[in-house]
């Protein structure tokens, strides 16, 4: 797919000539400081008035190229016409009844679609929630009930959320679990962490199967397979640095889990719904998870999450054991069905693969010319650069968080929004809307390349 036919409401052009933060954003910032908790941080100091396609427009009239998609949420754009129409139609009918009280068709239709799209041809069941963390928590609940076991295995560099259980599952302490001011703990028990396959930072080259055996040996030695309810893993890690495990790692873990009666849970909250060029990142490795957790890109920006799993696992939970007041809200369900239809009709999986070709073609050439890019990785439109100190990329690989921050700031100054991540704070992640046009993407890459060259030369 090399052309883009999406019709946009807003002009798809970068323009920060109004200056920022402008007076209206400054006014909103002052109002915010008086009423919004300081623990809620924002990486961009402007306030949004409109967004469409690959453009975000602030209240002062500046237009920014969006390479973050609200952290992989607005894959179909922030105001996809199909999503807008579906939401408007549903709002006019009813906004809420609570599926646990008075059910409705939209919830069922989303579950039917998830049974169709998720990997595997086995019989499936789904439950809908509101956030990714909520989906992860409930996937663990299902695994524990279904197996009668309590231990959950998570991985280095993992991110699974900010609730109590998901904080415990998350590997990064600051800012998610603690800070110099103190800890959010104590955290939920029976969580065990094992090494991830991180090809760039392995002490010596190791095959995926061997990296899996390393993790499995630790599980069997320290936990005991008979005590493990679930292995929980992101097929491509998100906040931890867009880490793509070595080939063979995921299949070996999944096979061991199957042999030992352990539920294999794929956290596809960030990597799902065409983001990596397939409906789900698990498909790249030929893995069929027992349970998949989903959120972010599922509903075009409306709050919705889901878990889909093998029928015998999901039906092991007693009536009333799963649910929530807002889970599977009818408006969010309508948005999800419309967003998925857009993904299908516009073949956004192919679009993600095209974005990968465009971006990686540029970045590979750049990486040969500057010495602060240690690694390029990712799939589809889930791509990353890991930055290291000059002269260390092939030796100590010392993380360069300072350069990463400077690059992000330089891009923002020129009207391009990018996100950073990584356990060491040294990764730039690129998550453009899948409907972004080629010209706009090229303009954003021009800005990004100039920023990297400037920081590398300093």
C-alpha positions in Angstrom: 0.0 0.0 0.0 1.7 3.2 -1.1 -1.1 5.7 -1.4 -3.5 7.2 1.1 -7.1 8.0 0.3 -8.4 9.0 3.7 -10.4 12.3 3.6 -9.3 14.6 6.4 -11.2 17.5 8.0 -8.1 19.4 9.0 -5.3 20.5 6.7 -2.5 18.0 7.1 0.3 20.5 7.5 2.7 21.3 10.3 2.5 25.0 11.4 3.8 26.3 14.8 4.0 30.0 13.6 1.6 31.1 16.4 4.2 30.2 19.0 3.7 27.9 21.9 2.7 27.6 24.6 0.4 30.4 23.4 -1.8 32.6 25.7 -4.8 30.2 25.6 -2.7 27.2 26.5 -1.0 29.3 29.2 -4.4 30.2 30.6 -5.5 26.5 30.6 -2.2 25.6 32.3 -3.0 28.0 35.1 -6.5 26.7 35.6 -5.1 23.1 35.6 -2.6 23.8 38.3 -5.4 25.0 40.6 -7.6 21.9 40.2 -5.7 18.9 38.7 -3.5 16.7 40.9 0.2 17.3 40.3 0.7 13.5 39.9 -0.9 13.7 36.5 1.9 14.8 34.0 1.7 15.9 30.4 4.6 15.7 28.0 3.4 18.5 25.7 2.7 22.0 27.1 -0.2 22.8 24.8 -3.9 22.1 24.9 -5.7 20.4 22.1 -8.6 22.1 20.3 -9.0 19.6 17.4 -7.3 16.5 15.9 -7.7 14.6 12.7 -5.5 12.3 10.6 -1.9 12.9 11.6 -2.5 16.5 12.9 -3.2 17.9 16.4 -4.2 21.5 16.5 -3.9 23.5 19.8 -6.1 26.2 21.2 -3.8 28.9 19.9 -3.9 27.7 16.3 -0.6 25.7 16.1 -0.7 22.4 14.2 1.6 19.5 15.2 2.3 16.3 13.5 1.2 13.5 15.8 3.7 10.6 16.0 2.2 9.3 19.3 -1.5 8.6 18.5 -2.4 9.1 22.2 0.0 6.2 23.0 -1.2 3.9 20.1 -4.9 4.7 20.6 -6.0 6.8 17.6 -4.8 4.3 15.0 -7.7 5.2 12.7 -7.2 8.9 13.5 -8.6 11.0 16.3 -11.9 11.7 14.5 -12.5 8.9 12.0 -15.7 9.6 10.2 -17.0 6.1 10.7 -16.3 6.3 14.5 -17.8 9.7 14.8 -21.0 8.6 13.0 -21.3 5.4 15.1 -20.8 7.3 18.4 -23.4 10.0 17.4 -25.9 7.4 16.5 -25.5 5.4 19.7 -25.5 8.5 21.9 -28.9 9.4 20.5 -30.3 6.0 21.5 -28.8 5.4 24.9 -25.4 6.1 26.6 -25.6 3.4 29.3 -27.7 0.7 30.8 -24.9 -1.5 32.3 -24.5 -4.8 30.5 -24.8 -6.7 33.8 -28.3 -5.2 34.3 -29.8 -4.6 30.9 -27.7 -6.1 28.1 -27.5 -4.9 24.5 -26.3 -6.1 21.1 -23.2 -3.9 20.7 -21.4 -5.8 23.5 -22.2 -9.1 21.8 -21.1 -7.8 18.4 -17.7 -6.7 19.7 -17.2 -10.1 21.3 -18.1 -11.8 18.0 -15.6 -9.7 16.2 -12.9 -10.4 18.7 -13.5 -14.1 18.3 -13.0 -13.7 14.6 -9.9 -11.5 14.7 -7.8 -13.0 17.5 -5.3 -15.8 16.7 -6.6 -19.4 16.8 -9.6 -21.2 15.6 -10.7 -22.6 19.0 -13.9 -21.6 20.7 -13.5 -18.3 22.4 -15.2 -16.1 25.0 -14.7 -12.4 25.7 -15.3 -9.9 28.5 -15.2 -6.1 28.0 -13.8 -3.5 30.4 -12.5 0.1 30.3 -8.7 0.2 30.4 -5.7 -2.0 29.6 -4.8 -2.4 33.3 -8.4 -3.6 34.0 -8.1 -6.1 31.2 -4.8 -7.4 32.6 -6.1 -7.7 36.1 -9.1 -9.7 34.9 -7.0 -12.0 32.7 -5.0 -12.9 35.8 -8.2 -13.5 37.7 -9.4 -15.9 35.0 -6.1 -17.8 34.9 -6.1 -18.3 38.7 -9.7 -19.5 38.8 -9.2 -21.8 35.8 -6.0 -23.4 37.0 -6.5 -23.3 40.8 -3.0 -21.8 41.0 -1.8 -18.4 42.2 1.7 -17.5 40.9 2.0 -15.2 37.9 5.2 -14.8 35.9 6.1 -11.4 34.4 9.2 -10.2 32.6 12.0 -7.7 32.9 11.1 -4.3 31.2 7.4 -5.1 31.3 4.7 -2.5 31.6 1.1 -3.7 32.5 -0.5 -0.7 34.2 -0.8 1.5 37.3 -3.4 -0.4 39.5 -2.1 -2.3 42.5 -1.8 -5.7 40.8 -0.5 -4.2 37.5 2.1 -2.0 39.3 3.4 -5.3 40.8 3.5 -6.8 37.3 5.3 -3.7 35.9 9.1 -3.8 36.0 10.0 -0.1 36.1 10.0 1.5 39.5 10.0 5.3 38.8 7.5 6.7 38.2 5.1 3.8 38.1 5.8 2.0 41.4 7.8 4.5 43.5 9.9 7.6 43.4 12.3 9.3 45.8 9.3 10.5 47.7 8.2 6.9 48.5 6.5 3.8 47.3 2.9 3.0 46.2 3.3 -0.4 47.8 2.9 -2.9 49.3 2.0 -4.6 46.0 0.0 -7.7 45.2 1.8 -11.0 46.1 2.6 -14.1 44.1 4.3 -12.2 41.2 7.6 -13.5 39.9 9.9 -11.8 37.4 12.2 -13.5 34.9 14.6 -12.2 32.2 13.2 -11.0 28.9 14.8 -11.6 25.5 16.4 -8.2 24.8 18.7 -8.9 21.8 20.4 -5.5 21.8 21.4 -5.7 25.5 22.2 -9.4 25.9 25.8 -9.8 27.2 26.4 -12.3 24.4 24.3 -13.3 21.4 21.7 -15.8 22.5 19.0 -17.5 20.4 15.4 -17.1 21.3 14.9 -20.7 22.4 17.9 -20.4 24.7 16.6 -17.1 26.2 13.3 -18.9 26.8 15.1 -21.8 28.5 16.9 -19.3 30.7 13.5 -17.9 31.9 11.9 -21.3 32.2 14.8 -22.6 34.3 14.3 -19.7 36.7 10.6 -20.3 36.9 11.0 -24.1 37.6 13.7 -23.4 40.1 12.2 -20.5 42.1 8.5 -20.9 41.6 7.7 -24.4 40.4 5.7 -25.0 37.3 2.9 -26.6 39.3 2.3 -23.3 41.1 2.2 -21.1 38.1 -1.3 -19.9 36.9 -0.1 -17.7 34.1 2.8 -16.3 32.1 2.1 -12.7 31.2 4.1 -11.1 28.4 3.9 -8.3 25.8 4.8 -9.9 22.4 6.5 -6.6 21.7 7.2 -4.7 25.0 5.8 -1.2 25.1 6.8 1.2 27.8 9.9 -0.9 28.4 11.4 0.2 25.1 9.5 -1.5 22.2 11.7 -4.6 22.8 11.2 -7.3 20.1 12.3 -10.6 21.5 14.6 -12.9 19.5 13.0 -15.3 17.1 11.8 -18.4 18.8 11.5 -16.9 22.3 7.7 -16.6 22.4 6.9 -20.0 20.8 9.2 -21.7 23.2 7.5 -20.1 26.2 4.1 -20.9 24.8 5.0 -24.5 24.2 6.3 -24.9 27.8 3.2 -23.2 29.2 1.0 -25.7 27.2 3.0 -28.7 28.5 2.7 -27.5 32.1 -0.9 -26.4 32.1 0.1 -22.7 32.5 -2.1 -20.1 30.9 -0.2 -18.0 28.3 -1.5 -14.4 28.4 -0.4 -12.1 25.6 -0.7 -8.4 26.6 -1.5 -6.8 23.3 -2.8 -3.6 24.8 -0.3 -1.5 22.8 0.5 -3.8 20.0 -2.9 -4.9 18.9 -5.3 -3.8 16.1 -3.0 -3.5 13.1 -0.3 -1.6 14.9 2.5 -4.0 14.0 1.2 -4.8 10.5 -1.0 -7.8 11.7 -4.1 -7.7 13.8 -2.0 -8.8 16.7 1.7 -9.0 17.3 1.5 -12.6 18.4 0.8 -13.6 14.8 4.4 -12.6 13.8 5.7 -15.4 15.9 3.0 -17.9 15.1 1.8 -17.9 18.7 -1.8 -18.6 19.7 -2.2 -17.2 23.2 -4.7 -18.8 25.7 -5.9 -15.2 26.6 -5.2 -11.9 24.9 -5.6 -8.5 26.6 -6.6 -5.6 24.4 -7.3 -1.9 24.7 -5.8 1.3 23.2 -6.4 1.0 19.4 -9.6 -1.1 19.8 -12.2 1.8 19.7 -10.8 4.8 17.9 -10.2 6.7 21.1 -13.2 5.7 23.2 -12.4 3.9 26.5 -12.8 0.2 25.9 -10.7 -2.9 26.7 -11.2 -6.6 26.4 -9.9 -10.0 27.2 -10.5 -12.9 24.8 -9.6 -16.4 25.7 -10.3 -20.1 25.3 -13.9 -20.9 26.2 -13.0 -23.4 28.8 -10.8 -20.9 30.6 -13.2 -18.0 30.4 -16.2 -20.0 31.4 -14.4 -21.3 34.5 -15.3 -18.1 36.3 -18.6 -18.2 38.2 -21.5 -15.8 37.2 -20.8 -12.4 38.7 -17.1 -13.0 39.0 -16.3 -10.8 36.0 -17.7 -7.4 35.0 -18.0 -3.8 36.0 -20.4 -0.9 35.8 -19.0 0.7 32.7 -17.4 -2.4 31.1 -18.4 -2.6 27.4 -20.2 0.8 27.4 -22.6 0.9 24.5 -21.0 4.0 23.0 -17.5 2.6 23.2 -18.8 -0.7 21.6 -20.2 1.3 18.7 -16.9 3.1 18.3 -15.0 -0.2 18.4 -17.1 -1.8 15.7 -16.7 1.3 13.5 -12.9 1.5 14.1 -12.5 -2.2 13.3 -14.5 -1.7 10.1 -12.2 1.2 9.1 -9.1 -1.0 9.8 -10.6 -3.7 7.5 -11.8 -1.5 4.6 -8.7 0.6 4.5 -6.4 -2.4 5.1 -4.6 -0.6 7.9 -2.4 -3.6 8.6 -0.9 -3.1 5.1 -0.7 0.6 5.9 1.3 -0.2 9.0 3.8 -2.3 7.0 4.1 0.6 4.5 4.9 3.0 7.3 7.6 0.6 8.5 9.2 0.6 5.1 9.2 4.4 4.9 10.4 5.0 8.4 13.1 2.3 8.7 14.4 3.1 5.3 15.2 6.6 6.5 16.4 5.6 10.0 18.8 2.8 8.9 20.7 5.2 6.7 20.8 7.8 9.5 22.0 5.1 12.0 25.1 4.5 9.7 26.0 8.2 9.9 25.6 9.0 13.6 27.0 7.1 16.6 24.3 7.8 19.2 21.7 5.4 17.6 22.5 2.1 19.2 19.5 0.1 17.9 16.6 0.3 15.6 13.7 -2.1 16.1 10.0 -2.7 16.0 7.3 -3.9 13.5 4.7 -2.1 11.5 4.0 1.4 12.9 5.4 0.4 16.3 9.0 1.5 15.9 11.8 2.6 18.1 15.3 4.0 18.3 17.5 3.3 21.3 20.1 6.0 22.0 23.5 5.5 23.6 26.4 7.7 24.6 28.7 8.6 21.7 31.3 5.9 20.9 29.7 3.3 23.1 27.1 1.7 20.8 29.1 -1.4 20.0 30.8 -1.6 23.4 29.2 -0.6 26.7 25.9 0.5 25.1 25.6 3.2 27.8 22.0 4.6 27.7 21.7 8.2 26.6 18.6 9.5 28.2 19.8 13.1 28.0 20.1 12.9 24.2 16.6 11.3 24.0 15.0 14.1 25.9 16.8 16.7 23.8 15.6 15.1 20.6 12.0 14.9 21.7 12.2 18.6 22.8 13.8 19.6 19.5 11.1 17.8 17.5 8.3 19.5 19.6 9.8 22.9 19.0 9.5 22.3 15.2 5.9 21.0 15.6 6.3 17.2 15.8 5.1 15.2 18.8 7.1 12.1 19.6 7.1 9.9 22.7 10.0 8.5 24.7 10.1 5.3 26.7 12.4 2.5 27.9 13.6 1.2 31.2 16.6 3.6 30.9 14.6 6.5 29.4 16.7 6.3 26.2 14.2 5.2 23.6 12.2 7.3 21.1 9.1 5.4 20.1 7.2 6.2 16.9 3.4 5.4 16.9 1.9 7.5 14.1 -1.8 7.1 13.3 -2.1 4.4 10.7 -4.0 6.8 8.5 -1.2 9.4 8.3 -0.4 10.5 4.8 3.0 9.9 3.2 3.9 13.5 2.8 3.1 14.4 6.4 5.1 11.4 7.6 8.0 12.4 5.4 7.9 15.9 6.9 7.9 14.5 10.4 10.9 12.3 9.6 12.7 15.3 8.2 12.3 17.1 11.5 13.3 14.0 13.5 16.4 13.4 11.4 17.5 17.0 11.8 17.0 16.8 15.6 19.0 13.7 15.8 21.9 15.1 13.7 21.9 18.2 15.8 22.1 16.4 19.1 24.7 13.9 17.8 26.9 16.8 16.6 26.8 18.7 19.9 
